[in-house]
Amino acid sequence: GSDARGLPAGETLARLGHRGTVVCARDAPEMPEETVNGVAVHRVPLAIRRGGPIRYLFQYGAFFLLAAVALRRLRPAAVHVHSVPDFLAFAALVPRLRGVRLTLDLHEALPEMVRARFPKSVVAVGLARLAERMSCLLADRVIVVNETIRDLVASRGTPTEKISVLYNSPDVTAGLGSEPAHLPGAPAAALRLVYAGSVDRERDLETLIRAVAELRGTLPTALAVYGRGEANYLSYLEGLVDGLGLRDLVRFGGLLPADRVLAYLARSDVGVVPYARNPLTEVALPNKVFEFVVLAKPLVLPDLRAMRRAFEDAAWFYEPGNTEDLAAKIRLAAAGGAAG
């Protein structure tokens, strides 16, 4: 499947003259084997789907076994494992025992993710901490996506000198040349907002929609939402839009091709990145923030630990879930007031 770091990392190596193979899951229409931008892609016969803990455990376990078999066949000179889950590092155990160097790339903090998804499961959180510790111990080098996660991983026993911070970043060469002249179907309004990403409860889009209603009287604001949505949540959002009388200001545009996301975000007057507060989002620094940075948009971010740490004086921060505060910060950002 697609990934914000896996294939781009392989493409970077290819541009530097190295050969690499990406081992990943396979969605139904994808080929088992192909070459993408100079990178060999090997897709194991498994599609990853959202679900409950049993489904996740089955999928993670199945991918672990399939990836381990693929690595034994490929006999790599070095292995770069993208997590979650962290224990995928052990799929490279046989190459590691042969002296092959192993890098573990932690896209998320697994214990915090488990706490956010299954807050009542003490055992699951404990197992996630163990998986993180043992996987980091196996690896030669650990990569994390921000300093907040680095400090968490170090506090749980991984030497700081073993950990490198590598922020997510968008591909600035893709999409901007095909910028649309306008947002298809967007209503006329004083302010335009565009959201393009996952449409689920963790993104707290209901607060953003309520903020549009709050702004309506003084700063008419059009919101376009693009992305793959959980059916129940999407129905809830559509009902919320109808209930607030926002059909003339809020529209849902479906999934955008990856190479069109930046072009659509470029039509947004303010870069709003909504998030609910939970143990995972407190330490997250999503790629969406950096897309708006590349586009030089004023940032409105939830007041969460990692985001505050990275953008302290460069964004307007609102209290997650607080409609009035979000509306006020959007108004300040649109007017060019002092960030903070």
Salt bridges, closest charged atoms under 4 A:
ASP3 OD2 - HIS107 ND1 3.93
ASP27 OD1 - ARG49 NH1 3.41
GLU30 OE1 - ARG43 NE 3.42
GLU33 OE2 - HIS42 ND1 2.49
GLU33 OE2 - ARG73 NH2 3.85
GLU34 OE2 - ARG43 NH1 2.74
ASP105 OD1 - ARG5 NH2 3.12
ASP105 OD2 - HIS80 NE2 3.08
ASP105 OD2 - HIS82 ND1 3.63
ASP105 OD1 - HIS107 NE2 3.97
GLU112 OE2 - ARG156 NH1 2.98
GLU132 OE1 - ARG156 NE 2.72
ASP140 OD1 - ARG96 NH2 2.89
ASP140 OD1 - ARG101 NH1 3.87
ASP151 OD1 - ARG150 NE 3.16
ASP151 OD2 - ARG309 NH1 2.82
GLU179 OE2 - ARG267 NH1 2.66
ASP200 OD2 - ARG50 NH2 3.55
ASP200 OD2 - ARG203 NH1 3.35
GLU202 OE2 - ARG117 NH1 2.69
GLU202 OE1 - ARG203 NH1 3.62
GLU230 OE2 - ARG50 NH1 3.79
ASP242 OD1 - ARG247 NE 2.58
ASP269 OD1 - ARG192 NH2 3.36
GLU282 OE2 - ARG277 NH1 2.59
GLU291 OE1 - LYS288 NZ 2.78
ASP303 OD2 - ARG308 NH2 2.96
GLU312 OE2 - ARG308 NH1 3.08
GLU319 OE2 - ARG277 NH2 2.92
ASP325 OD1 - LYS329 NZ 3.06
